[in-house]
Amino acid sequence: MAGWDAATFLGKVPLYLGRGDPEVMIAVLDGPVDLTHDCFQGTRVRRLETVASAKAADGGATAHGTHVASLIFGQPGSSVEGLAPLCRGLIIPIFGDDSLRCSQLDVARAILLAVENGAHIINISGGQLAHSSEPHPVLAQAIDSCIRQNVLIVAAAGNDGCDCLHIPAAVSSVLAVGAMDEQGQPLPSSNWGSAYREQGILAPGSNIPGAALQGGVARKSGTSFAAPLVSGVAALLLSVQIKSGSQPNPRAVREALLKTATPCIPSGAEECSRVLAGRINIQQAINQIQRGATSMSEAETLSLNEAGLDASGIRCDDGAAIRRQDDFAPAAGIAMSEIAMSDIAPSDCGCGCGGAEKKSSCGCGGTAAQKAPFVYALGKLGYDFGSEARRDSFIQSMPVGANNPQLPEQLLAYLADNIYEAGSVIWTLNVDVTPIYAIQPAGPFAAAGYARMLDLLRGQLNDGVELVSIPAVIGGNIRLQSGQVVPVIIPSMRGMFSWATPALVSHVLGPRPKAAEAQKTFDSLAGGLGNFLNRIYYDLRNLGITGEDRALNYSATNAVQIADVIRVSTQQQLELDDIQVKKSPICRLDSECYDVELSFFNPHNTNTANRVFRFTVDVSDVIPVTVGTVRTWTKRV
């Protein structure tokens, strides 16, 4: 192959790898997609609802999302032929035509939806300029879920043309993609940086033909359009694994793409740091997969991630580079980010993300019925008014001298006498200070639901409530006064619990004894219990969307279910060491079960075996349930 022009690349890859396998699922996290375009006719693609508008229109987000999706799913014989047209797909909008930006929280939520719906690969052609490779903790939890579930995230490196990083591409377990031109040279706009040298590859990103709005083809440049080419190739490599009789292994595919990338040869003509780990090398990646390359174990991968390495351990050291050439290689010579609105943007070249094509008169096809997603989330209760006008209406209605609705005590006093007004407040569930959901009781017992919310907020103010649990169904979204858009959840009252350390200590340990010596023992146990609760909260921050996270939240925070575990661990002066969640091999018919294992160690004698407690949790209903009894045993580590 003489060069890296997109037409040659798109045309020749299927000759090497075929057109994909329906068992492989690729999620595209981008703008809405115009599925009426001829290239999507016959695709196995469905859309999922998010806080971003899923309706294709004529704006930049739709133009961007349509172009990106066509590079993967465009059907043979149509105006745009994608790389993996026979694979299944999920369209999960994170950008809307009213806003070409979203928050890290929105991306985390979309990633979890992709995992929950069976994605093997997640393509994110966008990112947030960041000072480090550390994402917001909620996004980090979502990415960690992908590591545990063996899901590959492919993300654009960004188009700032600098030694700088984008989130999520810079996260250690993500495969970052930079863009190069027809001669294999990095585009001037393509980002580079230390993190990308370990986990990033270059792919064609100049004048990439893709689906345009209102039909036809447009050519665009940028890392946004290099990323789906890599996602498509990764899907085809998964298909090769399936064809050979193996299970699809995205981690092994990531390792193969990084390990076989054609590295830069140090010379005065080229700055190797801009080449990342190397240029994509299709034939060598195929050879690696066909040799049955094995990936590292989950524990090894997590260990490498914590050390700042990627799953392959590959480096592109300038002084020790080895040149590989084949038909797909060009000739020789060629800070923690804050979560906020308007952080993550599409990664195309320029800000337009498409033209001003008119909206198609055809209906939006390709939809499929989607079961309302369950949530079992943990956090603190808050409230919002949605607008200044709504807030001011409360100021005017509340008694003079006690009419500041921003003060929870005054708002609670007013709502206690006017419970019908509780529905005019947007009740939120917050992780730290970030709202992640709006809680909206519905149905014949909605009034009781609002009364329960008042009780929970009152408990946070007066009784030391630290966490509340909300089992719910997602139903729509709402805009807060800050401009942030969050999903609306309809709660199930039976599973709404509050978590207060003093009450839980009393429940588990009984009243504090009067004898001085007994008080020392009691206080020691109470302190250990407090440490346990803090560890649970800070380790388990998540959005409660996936079955794994719902099982984890339910088993580890429900005081009734975990009382015996806390009693044993505190009385034996054990401390929490590790929490693991695995799909249970045994479950009831038509159920979804997970085994949650809590491992405790003795800080006074680390040579003793750990004590393990196992819950089996069924998450097939809105309120999870424990299956069987809690099992416990000791285990050497």
N, C-alpha and C positions, 0 to 999 in steps of 0.2 A: 504494500500500500504506500503510495508516494507521499501522502500528506495526511493532515488531520481535518480536512474539510468535512462538514457535518453530513453532507449527502453521502459521501463514501462510507463514513462511519456507520450511519444509520442503515445503509444498504448492505454492508458487509457483515455486521454483527450477526444477523439472523442466519447467514450462511454457516457461521461457526457454531451457533448455539440454538438455532431453531427459534420458535416464537413463544415459548413459555408453556407452563403447565397450569391447568385450572386449580390445582391444589394450592398454588402459591397466591398469597394475598398481599397486595401493595396498598398502603394508605397514603393518600396525597393530602397533606395539610397545607392549604393554600387558600386562594380566593374561590368563590363559586365557579362551577364549571358549566359551560353551555353544552349540555349533552345532546342538543339538537343538531350540532355540527355533524356532517356526514361521517367523519372519522370515528365517531363513537357509536354508530349504528351497529348493534350486535355485540357490544361489549358486555362483560360481566361486572358491571360497576354499579354501586348503589351509594346514595348520599346519606349521611348522618346529620341530625340536627345539632347545632351548636349555638353559642350566643351570637355568632356572626350570621348574617343573612345567607341562607343557602340558595336563595333565588338568583339565578343568573340574570344579569342586567347588561348594561352597555358601558359600565365603568371600568376603571383600571384593574380592580381586583378580579373581576370576571375575565378580563383579557389575559391577565397573568396566570390565573388558575387554569383556564382553558388551554393556554399554550403549554404549560407544564404537564398537565394530564395527558395531552395528546402525544407527547414524546414517549410516554409509557404505553398508553392504551390504544393509540390510533390503529384502526383495523387495516389489514391487507387489502390493497386495491382501492383504498379511499385516497383523498387528497393529502392526508398525512398518515404515514405508516409508522407506528410506534415500535419500540423495541420488544415489548412483552404483551402483545395484543391478546394472547390467549389466557393470560393470568387474570385473576379476579381483582377487583379494586374497591376501595372505599374513598369517597370524596368527603373530607371533613373540613369545612371552611373555618379558617381562623382570621381571614381578612374579609371585609365587606366593602361594597362599592361606595359606602358612605364614609369609610375609613380604611386606608391602606396600612393601618398599624394595629397591633394588638399587644397584650401584656404577656409576660412569661406565664402567668396563671392561666391565660387562655390556651397557650401552647401545651402546658402540663395537662389540662383537662382534655385536649384533643388527643394527646399521646395516649392517655389512659383509655379513651374511647376506642382508639385503634387497637390497643392491646386486648381490650375486652371483646372486640369483634373479630379477633383472629388474625390480625395483621402479622406478617413475617418481616416486612420492610416498611419503614415510615419515611417518606420523602418530605423534607421541609426546605423549601426554596426561599428562605428568609432568615432574618436574624437581627439581633440587637448588638450594636457596638459596645464592647465591654472592656474593662481594664484587666480582667483576669478570666480564667476559664471556669470560674465558679458560678453556677446559676443560683437563682433563688432556691431556698430549701424545698419548696413545693415542687418546682420543676426538677430539682435533683432527685426527689423521691420518685417522680414519674419516670425519669430516665433510669433510675435503679431498678424499677419494675421491669423495664425492657431488658436489662441485663439478666434478671432472674428468669424471665420468660423466654430468653433467647430471641429477642426481636431487634433487628438492626435499624438504627436511625441513620439516615443519610441526609446531611444538611449542607447548604451553600456556605462557602467561606466568607462571602461578603464582597462588596464592590467599592471599597473606600480607597483602594490603590495604595495601601500602606502596610507597614509591619504592625498589624492590629488584629484583634480577635472579635469574632461574633459568637454570641450565644444563640442556639445550642451547639453550633459546629465545633466550638473549642472544647466542649466537654470530652473528657478522655475516652469514653466508650463510644462516642459518635464517630462516624466516618465523614470527615469534612471533604468538600469538593471545591477545588479552585478551577478556574477557566483558562483555556489556552486557545490560541488562534490556529489557522490552517497550517502553519509551519511548526506547530508544537511549542511556540513561545508563550509564556504566561501573558494573559491580557494585562495591559497597564492598570486596569481597574481591579484586578483580582487580588484579594488580600493574601498576606502571608504572615507567619509568626511562629514562635517556638513550638506551640502546641500543635500546629498544623504539620510541622516537620515529622512528627511521630504518628499522626493519625489522619493525614490528608493526602489526597492524590489529585492530579490535574486531569481534566477531561475536556473534550471539545466544548467551547462555549462562545464561539463567534459565528454570528449569522445563522443561528440554528432555526431551521424551518419548523413551524408548528401551526396549530389550528388558530385561525383568526375569528373574531366575532363576525357574525352574519355570513359565515362560510368563508371558504378560501384559505389562503396560507399567508402567514407573516413570518418575517425573519427577525430574530431578536438575539441580543448578546448579553452575557453576564453569567455569574456563577449560579443564578436561578435556573438556567437552562442546561448547565453542565451537570447539576445534581441529579435531575431525573434520568439523564443518560446513564449515570452510574447506578441509580436505583434499578433501571431496566436491565442493565447487565447483571447486577446482583440477583435479580429475580430469575434471569435465565440460568445463572449458575446454580441456583436452588433447584431449578427444573432439571438440570443435568444430574444433580444428586438424586432426585426422585427417579429419574429414568434408570439410574444405575441400581435402584432398589434400596437406596438409603433414605433416611428421614431428612427433610429439609433442615439445614443447619446454618442459619444466618451468621453465627459467630465464626464458623469455618470459612464462609464466603468472605467476610470482612478481612479475616486473616490472610486469605489467598490474594485478595486485591491489593493489600498493603505490602505483603511479602514479595509479590511479583512485579510491583510497579517499577518501571524503568527509571533508575535514579539519575540524578544530575552528575555530570562529570565536571569537576572544578576546572574553570578556565577563565580567562579574562573576558570572554565573550558572553558569559552567562552568570547571573547571580543565583547560586544554588538554593538559597533560602526561599526564593520565589517559586521554586519547583515543588515545594512541599516534600513529601516522601518520595515522589516520582510521578511519572506519567502512566496512566492506565495502560495495562499490557494484557490484552484479552487472551491471546494464545497461551501465555504463561500461566494466567489465572485458570484457564481451562485445564491445563496440564496438572496444576496443583490440586484442583478439585478431583480430577479423574484418578489421581494417585491415591485418593482417599485420605487427603490431609485431615488430620484430626485437630480439633480446637482444644484449648486449655480447659481445665475443669472450671466450674463456676467459682470455686473458692480461689483458684489461681488468678482468674480474671479479676475478681473483686480486689484481691491483694495488689495486683498490678495497677488497677485503677486508683487505689488509694495511694500508691506510690507515684502517681502521675504518669504512668505508662499506658500504652494501649494493649489490646489483647494479643498482638503479635510480637510485641517487644522489639520491633524493627526500628532501626535508626538509619538516617541518611547522612552519615558523617562525610563531610567533604573530602577528608583525607583517605577514606577507605571505600569509596564508591566503586561498584562493579557495573560495567555497561552491559545491558542485555538488549539485543536487537532481534526483531522479527517483523512480521507483516504489519503489526500494529504499532511499531516503534518508529519514530522519525529518524532521519539520518543523523549521524554524529554531528555535533556542533549546534545543534538546535537547543478588675476589683469586684468584689461581689457586686453583681448588677442589682440595682433596686428594682422591685416590681412596681410597675406603674402603667398607666395607659400610654399608648404611642411609643412603645419601646421597640417591638419587633416589627420589621418592615420587609417587604419583598426584596430579593437580592438580584434584580435585573440591572442592566446598565442604564442609568438615567432614572428619573422619577416617574416617567409616564406610565409604565407598566401596560402599555397598550394604547390604542387609538380611541377615537370617538365613534366607533362603529355603532350603528343603530341596533336596537334590540330586535331579535328575531320575532316574527309574529307567531311562530310555532310554539306549542306548549312545551314545558320542560319535561322531557321523558326521562326514563332511567331510574325513577324512584322505586323504592321497595318498602313494604311495611316494616316498621321498626318498633320493637317492643319498647315501651317507656323504660328508660334505664333506671335501675335502683341506685340509691345512695345510702351509705351508712357512714355519716361524717361526724367528726369530733371538732369542737372548738368552743368559743365563747359567744354568748348571745350579744348582739348589738342591734342598733336600729338606725334608720335613715329616713329622710322625708322625700327624696326624689327630686325636689325642687325647692327653691326659696319660697315660692308661693304657698306650697303645702306647709312648710315650716311656719310661715307667718300666720297661716290660718289657725294653727294651734296656739300661737302666741296670743291671738285675739280671743280665742275661746277659753283659755285657761284663766283662773282667778288672778286678779291684779296682785302683784307681790309674789306670786308663785307661778309665773307664766313664762319660764324659760324652758322650752322643751328639750334643749340641749343637755340639761341637767337631769339625769335618770330619775333622781328622787322626786322631782317635781312632775315629770311626765308620768311616773308610776302612780303618784297620788291622784292625778287628774284622770287617768285611765281606769283606776279602781272604781271611780264613781261614774264613769262614762265608758263602759266596756265596749260599746258599739263603735267607739272611735279607734279601737285597737287595729281594726282592719285598714285604717287610713295611714298607718305607719308601715314602713317597709322594714320588717324584722330580718336581721342578717345573722348568718353564722360566720364568725371570723376566726382565722388562724393568725395568731399574733394580732396585728392590727389590720390585717387585710381581709375584707369581706370576700368569702368564696361562694356563698349562696344567699339568696333571699328566701325566707321561709313564709309560705302562704297557706295556712290551713284552709281546707275546702270541705264541702259536703255538709251534711246535717249537723255535724258536731264541730263546725268551724269556730263557733263562739267558745266552746270548751278548749279548743286549740289555742286561741288567743289568750284565754285565761291562764293556760299552762305556760305560755310564753312570759306573761307577767310574773308568774311564780318563779320561773327560772331566772329572770333578770333580777328579781328581788333577792333571790338566793345568792347571786353573784355579788350584790351590793352589801348584803347584811350577814350572810351565813358562810362566807368563804368558799362558795362554789367555784371550782377551778375549770371545770369542763362540763359540757353538756353533749349528749349523743342524740343525733337526729336521724332516724331511719325515714326514708322518703322516696318519692318518685319524682324525677325531673319533669317539669312541664312548662316550657317556655323560658323567657328571660325578661329582665327588667333593668332599666338604667337608674343608677344611683345619682345622688346630687353631685358627686365628684365627676360624673361622666362615665364611670366604669360600668360596664354591662356584666351582669352576673346571671347565672341560671336561677330560675325559680324552682324551689322544691316544695312538694306537697307532703307534709309530714304524717307519719303514723304515730298517734299519741301513745300507743301501747309501748313503744320503744324509746320514748323520750325520757332520758334519765339525767340527773345532775351528779356531779362528782365533787364532794367536799372532803378534804383530808380529815378534819376533826371527826366528822360523822362516820367516815369509813374506819378510822382508828377505833372509835368506840364500838362499831359493829364487829370488828375483827378481834380487838384485844380486850374489850369490856371496859369498865370504868377504871380510872387511875387509882391504884391502891394507896392506902394511907401510910403504910410502913415505908421508912426511908429507903431501905435496901431494895424493897420491891419496886419502889418508884424509879430507882436507877435502871433496873431491868426493863420496866415498862417504857421509860423515856428512850432507852436505847432501841427498843423494838419500834416505837413510834417514829424515831428518827430514820430508821431503816425503811419503814413504810413510806415516809415522805420522800426519801431518795428514790424509792421504787416508782412512786407516782410521777416524780419529775422526769425520770428516765423514760417512762412510758410516753409521756407527753412529747418530749423533745425528740425522741427517736421515731415516733409514729406519725408525725405530721404528714398528712396526705389528704387527698380529696375524697376518699371513700367511694371511688367509682368501680374499680375492678373487684372481682370476686375475692381476690387475694387480700386487698386492703379492707374490704368489708368484714371478712373473717377476722383479720388482725384487730381491727378496731373493736369489734364486738367481744372477742374473747379476752382481750387484754385490758378492757376498760370497764366492763360491766361488773359492778361491785358484787352483785349476787353470785355471778358465775365464778368470779376469781377469788372469792373470800377465802376458800380453803387454801389456795395457792399462796396468798399473802400471809395467812396465818402460819403455815408451815415454814415459808421462807424467812419470815421475820423472827419466829421463835428459834429457828436454827441459825439466825444471824447470817443468812445467805444474801448475796447481792446478785442482781440481774446481770447476766453475762451476754446472752444472745437471744434473739427472737428470729425464728424461721417459719415461713409459711410454704407449704407444699400441697399440691393437688392430692387429695386423698385417694388411694387406690380402691377404697371400699366406700360405697355410698348407696343411698336408697335410689330406687328407680325414679327417673325424671327429676333428680336433684343434682345440686352442684356443691360438692363438699371439699373442704380444705382442712388439713392438719396444721394446727398452730402449736409450735413447740417453744416453750419458755425455758431457758437453761440458766441455772443459778450456780454460783461458785462460792466457796468459803474464802473470804479475803484474809482470814487469819491462818489458813493452811491451804495454799494453792496446789498442794500435792494430792489432795483428796479429790475424789470423783465429783463431777458436777451432778446436780439433781435436775432432772428434766421433767417438765409437766407438759402433757399433750392434750389439747382440745381438738375435737373434730367438729367443725362448724358447717352447717348447711346454709348457703346463701341464696338459695333458689327463690326465696320470698323476700318481700320488702324488709321484714324483720328477721334477721338470721336466728338460727336456733342451734344449740349444742346437741350433737348426736352422741348418745351414750354418756358415759361418765368420764371424768378427768382421770387420765392415766399418769402415773409417775414412776420414775426409775432413776438409777444413778448411771453415769456414763463418763468414761475417761475421755479426755480431750487431747 
